[in-house]
Amino acid sequence: MSDMEYSIGEVAKIAGVSVRTLHHYDEKGLVVPQRSATGYRHYDSAAIDMLQQVLFFRELGFPLADIGEILAQPDFDRIGVLRRQREYLVGKSARLSQLIDTIDRAIEETQGERTMSADEKLKGFDQGPHAAEAKERWGDTEAYAHSQKRLSGYSKEDVEAAKQEAEDIAARFGELMRSGASSDSPQAVQLAEAHRLHIDRWWYPCSKQMHANLGDLYVQDQRFTDYWDKHEPGLARFVSEAITANAA
């Protein structure tokens, strides 16, 4: 064997996984080692690289079936994927560092060495607006899992681009409403479809029925209403009605 080839036992020890796990990855076609004339598995540099990718995706919470689909894509861009994974892990690392700091301060407060404000006690737990409620409402749905999978692969620039596109669509809705167009006009219906496709492209598969359900939330949940109405008073209802017209 060359210096870049390892036995299955050596790889298991280096990677911190069981030999059984490596057998499973082999059976699934995820990490396929070379075989010696006597049938022993040995891992070359290419197999180690593939194992690295599988373990990165597992660390990010991807199921094996999805990992297999990603790695099998003919246009799989390893360097691009590695960069997005790095962006995600850097962000996760920063949040974990903040939580560790909060724990340290809580220990000191419990020992009577300091006092903490409410902001200090809860610092590091916020994962973004409505994140906890979204997980509580839809955490067991396929759409939620799909959105989390996509989000884990996005860079900071990707997320900013998605947010900017959403803001642009909201601004266009506001302009259309101010122009006097009705919520079921061809322009409003076309913009509602653009909004649905934005969700479908960036976050999760969004059928017209799912989009209609989301449109209902825009007028039923005050926080969603506030988001739309900050662009134009009454815009949440206008958008909801446009979505309903598009779904019909």
BAROMAR-774834 format. One record per residue (C-alpha): x, y, z; residue in three letters. Coordinates in pm, whole numbers, padded with zeros to 5 digits, always signed. Layout:
<rs>
XYZALA
...
</rs>
This chain:
<rs>
+00000+00000+00000MET
+00107+00363-00062SER
+00134+00627+00211ASP
-00212+00753+00110MET
-00391+00425+00165GLU
-00538+00319+00497TYR
-00710+00012+00629SER
-01071+00036+00742ILE
-00962+00009+01105GLY
-00715+00296+01066GLU
-00976+00517+00899VAL
-01231+00438+01170ALA
-00981+00539+01438LYS
-00875+00860+01262ILE
-01231+00971+01185ALA
-01377+00867+01519GLY
-01645+00648+01363VAL
-01710+00278+01391SER
-01604+00018+01138VAL
-01972-00068+01110ARG
-02048+00290+01005THR
-01784+00271+00731LEU
-01937-00058+00613HIS
-02275+00118+00600HIS
-02133+00409+00397TYR
-01980+00156+00158ASP
-02311-00031+00120GLU
-02491+00299+00049LYS
-02233+00391-00214GLY
-02130+00704-00025LEU
-01770+00614+00053VAL
-01649+00319-00151VAL
-01297+00196-00068PRO
-01065-00003-00288GLN
-01054-00381-00241ARG
-00737-00588-00223SER
-00705-00925-00395ALA
-00799-01090-00066THR
-01109-00867-00024GLY
-00977-00626+00241TYR
-01097-00266+00220ARG
-00839+00010+00191HIS
-00900+00383+00154TYR
-00706+00602-00089ASP
-00699+00983-00100SER
-01019+01005-00306ALA
-01210+00787-00059ALA
-01080+00995+00233ILE
-01198+01314+00058ASP
-01541+01161+00007MET
-01559+01052+00371LEU
-01468+01405+00473GLN
-01763+01542+00273GLN
-02003+01287+00421VAL
-01890+01372+00774LEU
-01919+01747+00708PHE
-02276+01703+00586PHE
-02359+01477+00881ARG
-02225+01743+01116GLU
-02463+01989+00950LEU
-02757+01754+01009GLY
-02813+01618+00657PHE
-02971+01270+00628PRO
-02769+01010+00437LEU
-03021+00994+00152ALA
-02981+01366+00085ASP
-02602+01344+00111ILE
-02600+01070-00149GLY
-02807+01284-00388GLU
-02579+01584-00343ILE
-02256+01392-00394LEU
-02396+01214-00700ALA
-02476+01538-00884GLN
-02268+01566-01203PRO
-02200+01935-01137ASP
-02098+01881-00773PHE
-01860+02167-00686ASP
-01643+02049-00397ARG
-01468+02381-00336ILE
-01796+02572-00350GLY
-01961+02331-00107VAL
-01663+02347+00129LEU
-01678+02727+00133ARG
-02050+02728+00214ARG
-01999+02467+00484GLN
-01722+02682+00630ARG
-01946+02991+00634GLU
-02215+02799+00818TYR
-01976+02647+01073LEU
-01808+02985+01138VAL
-02149+03131+01217GLY
-02238+02834+01434LYS
-01902+02861+01613SER
-01960+03229+01690ALA
-02302+03152+01836ARG
-02165+02864+02046LEU
-01885+03091+02174SER
-02148+03343+02280GLN
-02346+03070+02461LEU
-02031+02951+02639ILE
-01967+03309+02752ASP
-02327+03333+02879THR
-02282+03007+03073ILE
-01959+03134+03229ASP
-02132+03454+03339ARG
-02428+03253+03477ALA
-02186+03041+03684ILE
-02025+03356+03822GLU
-02367+03502+03906GLU
-02475+03180+04078THR
-02156+03194+04285GLN
-02236+03553+04385GLY
-01947+03701+04186GLU
-02157+03917+03953ARG
-02511+04010+03855THR
-02662+03973+03510MET
-02931+04171+03330SER
-03206+03991+03139ALA
-03030+04075+02811ASP
-02707+03920+02937GLU
-02882+03606+03062LYS
-03052+03544+02728LEU
-02768+03653+02501LYS
-02682+03399+02232GLY
-03016+03220+02224PHE
-03177+03430+01951ASP
-03147+03255+01614GLN
-03343+03515+01420GLY
-03699+03650+01413PRO
-03969+03385+01459HIS
-03711+03101+01446ALA
-03833+02930+01764ALA
-04197+02960+01666GLU
-04126+02836+01314ALA
-03961+02526+01458LYS
-04250+02474+01702GLU
-04515+02514+01431ARG
-04350+02336+01141TRP
-04049+02153+01286GLY
-04188+01810+01198ASP
-04285+01901+00840THR
-04098+01823+00522GLU
-04100+02191+00423ALA
-03925+02291+00747TYR
-03662+02019+00706ALA
-03608+02126+00346HIS
-03564+02491+00442SER
-03315+02404+00716GLN
-03118+02187+00477LYS
-03100+02467+00222ARG
-03015+02726+00484LEU
-02727+02518+00620SER
-02564+02527+00277GLY
-02603+02903+00225TYR
-02323+03152+00268SER
-02379+03487+00440LYS
-02396+03644+00094GLU
-02664+03393-00014ASP
-02881+03480+00286VAL
-02840+03854+00223GLU
-02931+03805-00144ALA
-03248+03616-00046ALA
-03347+03885+00203LYS
-03285+04161-00052GLN
-03496+03981-00312GLU
-03779+03950-00059ALA
-03755+04321+00021GLU
-03761+04407-00349ASP
-04080+04204-00398ILE
-04241+04372-00097ALA
-04147+04714-00235ALA
-04299+04624-00573ARG
-04619+04514-00402PHE
-04630+04850-00223GLY
-04582+05043-00547GLU
-04854+04839-00717LEU
-05100+04901-00434MET
-05025+05276-00438ARG
-05088+05281-00814SER
-05451+05187-00749GLY
-05434+04839-00905ALA
-05669+04581-00756SER
-05533+04282-00563SER
-05665+04044-00831ASP
-05527+04242-01126SER
-05295+04063-01370PRO
-05001+04262-01231GLN
-05080+04163-00872ALA
-05128+03797-00964VAL
-04799+03799-01157GLN
-04618+03950-00858LEU
-04778+03696-00623ALA
-04641+03420-00844GLU
-04296+03585-00832ALA
-04323+03579-00452HIS
-04418+03209-00453ARG
-04126+03125-00680LEU
-03892+03323-00453HIS
-03992+03101-00160ILE
-03972+02789-00377ASP
-03626+02877-00505ARG
-03466+02996-00182TRP
-03638+02813+00104TRP
-03863+02514+00037TYR
-04094+02367-00229PRO
-04397+02598-00222CYS
-04713+02485-00402SER
-04988+02736-00475LYS
-05197+02584-00195GLN
-04911+02616+00053MET
-04859+02972-00068HIS
-05229+03045-00008ALA
-05198+02912+00347ASN
-04900+03139+00399LEU
-05100+03431+00260GLY
-05367+03367+00525ASP
-05101+03407+00794LEU
-05017+03752+00662TYR
-05352+03881+00788VAL
-05398+03643+01082GLN
-05062+03691+01254ASP
-04990+04048+01358GLN
-04615+04008+01320ARG
-04651+03910+00954PHE
-04902+04192+00908THR
-04656+04440+01057ASP
-04383+04325+00819TYR
-04595+04392+00511TRP
-04771+04702+00640ASP
-04441+04876+00716LYS
-04402+04905+00338HIS
-04756+05038+00291GLU
-05054+05042+00531PRO
-05294+04764+00437GLY
-05037+04586+00221LEU
-05065+04256+00411ALA
-05428+04214+00306ARG
-05349+04324-00050PHE
-05072+04062-00076VAL
-05289+03794+00084SER
-05567+03859-00166GLU
-05321+03859-00457ALA
-05187+03523-00343ILE
-05541+03385-00320THR
-05614+03510-00672ALA
-05294+03350-00801ASN
-05377+03019-00632ALA
-05721+03022-00793ALA
</rs>
